[in-house]
Amino acid sequence: MTPSLFSRPAWTAIIVCAIVLALLPILNLTFAPDHALHVSSYTVALVGKFMCYAMAALALDLVWGYTGILSLGHGVFFALGGYAHGMYLMRAIGKDGVYQSNLPDFMVFLDWKTYPWYWSFTEHFWYAMALVVLVPGVLAFVFGYFAFRSRIKGVYFSIITQAMTFAFMLLFFRNNTGFGGNNGFTDFKRILGFSITAPTTKAALFLITLAALLGAVVLCRWIVTSKLGRVLQAVRDSESRLMFIGYNPLWFKLFVWTLSAVLCGIAGALYVPQVGIINPSEMSPGNSIEMVIWAAVGGRGSLLGPIIGAFSVNGLKSWFTGAFPDLWLYALGLIFILVTLFMPQGVLGLAKQFQRKREAA
């Protein structure tokens, strides 16, 4: 019998939330700005960004919550997916840039004469989408193979993932690498021939992101409730005992690590056209640590918890950085400490405890 991960009320809540989210861009397009039911374009873009973060948090939960692999470098996979899509968007600008060249403005400014080999064919949308999946996936596979084969785990694995994302950030900051340097990629004009700033295009991107997030939830649920999922949880709980009964954890860890990186890359690709920029700061170790905080706050090892954490923490961040911009990092650190001490299972775990006490009473 396949174990159930979400209860019937949980499925009901998922469906209701999905319907409410899907209505946001529709209300934005249907009603005038002065109408009571109108949802602003800012809100649509902000929630779309939160959904991308939620997908990245879900991907992290797959490796941390269910396999016990704490990654502090998932920001690099998120950014690589964003850069792959971002270069397609840069090439779609055509001659509408400041310098009216077929090359992006940053390449003209830095006196590039042609595209480097690794950006070949990126003017084709589907090729760029293939890079969104392949680049994070191949990097994760190669990195994970050598790390897992060497039996690197625990805090040591976390440290080398953080070193990896920091090294990539420094590489992408360099002007001579063809990634836009400090400014990255921005000033996008079109996607598949449609104006990227048009309300209908933004609505379509929002709905595609929502569909991708729901698809990721279904995929991750299918994995963690399958026999593969039980093996992954055995890796988390007692890897040595799993090896004793004849399993080789290498390939199981490598599979889930690579899949998690791919999901993060897709989230990054969906993030870029909605936010309008991708730069090396997305690879900063701080961003990867924030993903861990999202999963911890919501409740790791639950799939829905990291999504709740991503929405709640980033919603608080949007308000806090407007009201008290200099204090947000202190608040974030305090949130993580309080959750670790008093809510080790996160918000979702706390809600389940209240429900069990209510049923017992």
Protein Blocks (a to p, Z undefined) as FASTA:
>chain_A
ZZdfbdfklmmmmmmmmmmmmmmmmmmmmpcfkbmklccfklmmmmmmmmmmmmmmmmmm
mmmmmnopacfklmmmmmmmmmmmmmmmmmmnmmmbmnopabdfklmmnopabdcfklgo
klpmklmmmmmmmmmmmmmmmmmmmmmmnopghjllmmmmmmmmmmmmmmmmpmklonop
jnopghifbeghiafkbmklmmmmmmmmmmmmmmmmmmmmmmmmmmklmmmmmmmmomml
mmmnopafklmmmmmmmmmmmmmmmmmmmmmmmnopacfklmpmklmmmmmmmmmmnogh
klmmmmmmmmmmmmmmmmmmmmmmmlmmmmmmmmmmmmmmmmmnojmlmmmmmmmmmmmZ
Z
